[in-house]
């Protein structure tokens, strides 16, 4: 094997790895961002310094959000004042709340329990205390 | 050298295929029930580990090549007792060794 061949094999391996990284990331990103058709919409509004939620049936909650296990939910995230960031660390929900713009994130909890919600964008004096709770309940229906 | 390259390529293909098979299998399983949703946390962490594997593979190839270069072309290597064909050139940066007749 000449030097040229060895060098081309080296280049080909690196290109193959890069193509694999790109294709695999694209497939996973598509799967992760693909919101299920039956996902229930929950409007999430961030404002200094608490979260409020509105379910599809009009039910409103402040700071504590109740959802049912085994259902998919899509959050429409919005801010009334400054930049916030809606984060439920246990369920990989992490999206900016921007004034004048609605962002989306979805999740489908499969374990009942109480999980923390917190703001992840410094939004003023009481940012540290802009917390909430996600309560995932067993679906008895 | 050929064996090393062949093993590297086979390993790479295996690493790429195994993860894709897992993913395809998970997607097929998902289609069995409309109420089954992908586990975002699992997908994200799986992707992280696959990317880590790819990064370490590239790192191993690059660092392995450099280690081989240093070992092969060290002064004490018996193979380096006589100058290489490139070192016969007065100015190795000009022309090619074929033209010089080596």
HADDOCK unambig.tbl for C-alpha pairs under 7 A between the chains (distance, minus, plus):
assign (segid A and resid 14 and name CA) (segid B and resid 58 and name CA) 6.75 0.50 0.50
assign (segid A and resid 17 and name CA) (segid B and resid 54 and name CA) 6.58 0.50 0.50
assign (segid A and resid 21 and name CA) (segid B and resid 51 and name CA) 6.64 0.50 0.50
assign (segid A and resid 32 and name CA) (segid B and resid 40 and name CA) 6.28 0.50 0.50
assign (segid A and resid 91 and name CA) (segid B and resid 41 and name CA) 6.54 0.50 0.50
assign (segid A and resid 92 and name CA) (segid B and resid 40 and name CA) 6.74 0.50 0.50
assign (segid A and resid 92 and name CA) (segid B and resid 41 and name CA) 5.99 0.50 0.50
assign (segid A and resid 108 and name CA) (segid B and resid 37 and name CA) 6.63 0.50 0.50
